[in-house]
Amino acid sequence: MAWNLNSDRPIYAQLIEVIQIRIIAGSYKPGEKIPSVRELAAEAGVNPNTMQKALSELERSGLVTSVRTSGRVVTEDMEMIRETRNCLAREQVHEFIDKMKELGYKREEVVRLLEQEGGNE
Amino acid sequence: MNELVQVRNLTKVYEKKKLALNSVNLNIPRGKIIGLLGPNGSGKTTLIKLMSGLLVATEGEILINGSRPGPETKAQVSYLPERTYFQSGMKVRELIDFFADFYEDFRPERARELLANLNIEENATLRTLSKGTKEKVQLIMVMSRDAQLYVLDEPIAGVDPAARDYILRTIISNYNENATVLISTHLISDIENVLDEVIFIRDGRVILQDTVENIREKKGKSVDAYFREVFAC
């Protein structure tokens, strides 16, 4: 997933999302080393301190762990990766439901529409 | 002593009584990339030249690592001027020797590596290079020093977007962690993701110093959008 950074939200929160999605999608595999702060910052075109902040946050959540001398690796705890995936999916659903409410849709109508349209994919 | 640069009541009056800086106070921390933002004629270049020791203050003072601008601070400040000052007949290789002679902290091997990445021949004469390439060469020279403070005056003006990306990436990956990079520009949207903090300057006065993330969080808009609001005509 590319770094499509939106200009009116804090940057570090967006960096966290991109890295989480890369881990979920397997571009960064469990137990594998992720690029250094400098490399990631240069790739995303962001400030290294901001990238550092995003990685510290990911470390706090346990999704990546820092290894003495060799940087950071992705967790091997598959349960945690699945949980992160569920969490991001729930956020997407909530956002979607909020938008549908704005359009005046009721719960049953949303479910019906999903079944109709989702089947076409 | 924590702050890298301290500016106290700094005033600069040019001939004919033109007031370029009006009692400016600033603290610039270490290890940050900071944007110096303001419209044309707001005093950005004057402030930068005072920090680089190229101008003398009318009143007040600047301390860099605790010292007033002079030979000692010039050895710690790497300055990229708005306009190129290199002789157009010089070869890239001569430029490397020139910098190595002038600055003890210059790292020729770093400069050579960055030039090689861009396929710039060391034998090329500056005159034969495009404007964008010349700007890149100049930036490479300035960023190949192990300075404490890099002051870059409009490093991204007048180059194409690809060159702009290259320049920003070079800045990100080459400044050392305890050094600070001060970048003056009015092209904010291109650069704001790279910045820790911004300083807004208008009519020779500092009107705001804050972090990019704070501005986005508090105002719910980009620094670029906020700048347009503050400086609306």
Contacts between the chains, C-beta under 8 A, distances in Angstrom:
chain1	res1	chain2	res2	distance
A	5	B	193	6.0
A	7	B	189	7.0
A	7	B	192	7.4
A	7	B	221	8.0
A	7	B	222	3.8
A	7	B	224	6.9
A	7	B	225	7.6
A	8	B	216	6.4
A	8	B	220	6.2
A	8	B	221	5.0
A	8	B	222	5.3
A	8	B	225	7.2
A	9	B	216	6.5
A	10	B	213	4.9
A	10	B	216	5.2
A	10	B	217	5.5
A	11	B	193	5.9
A	11	B	212	7.2
A	11	B	213	6.6
A	11	B	216	7.4
A	12	B	213	6.7
A	38	B	172	7.2
A	38	B	173	5.5
A	39	B	173	7.9
A	41	B	172	5.3
A	41	B	173	7.8
A	42	B	169	4.7
A	42	B	172	4.9
A	42	B	173	4.8
A	44	B	193	7.7
A	45	B	165	6.6
A	45	B	168	5.9
A	45	B	169	6.8
A	45	B	172	7.6
A	45	B	193	5.8
A	45	B	194	6.6
A	46	B	172	7.8
A	46	B	193	4.7
A	46	B	194	6.3
A	47	B	33	5.5
A	47	B	172	7.4
A	47	B	193	7.0
A	47	B	194	5.4
A	47	B	195	6.2
A	47	B	196	5.5
A	47	B	212	7.7
A	48	B	172	6.2
A	49	B	31	7.4
A	49	B	32	7.0
A	49	B	33	7.9
A	49	B	196	5.5
A	50	B	193	7.8
A	50	B	196	7.4
A	50	B	212	8.0
A	50	B	213	7.2
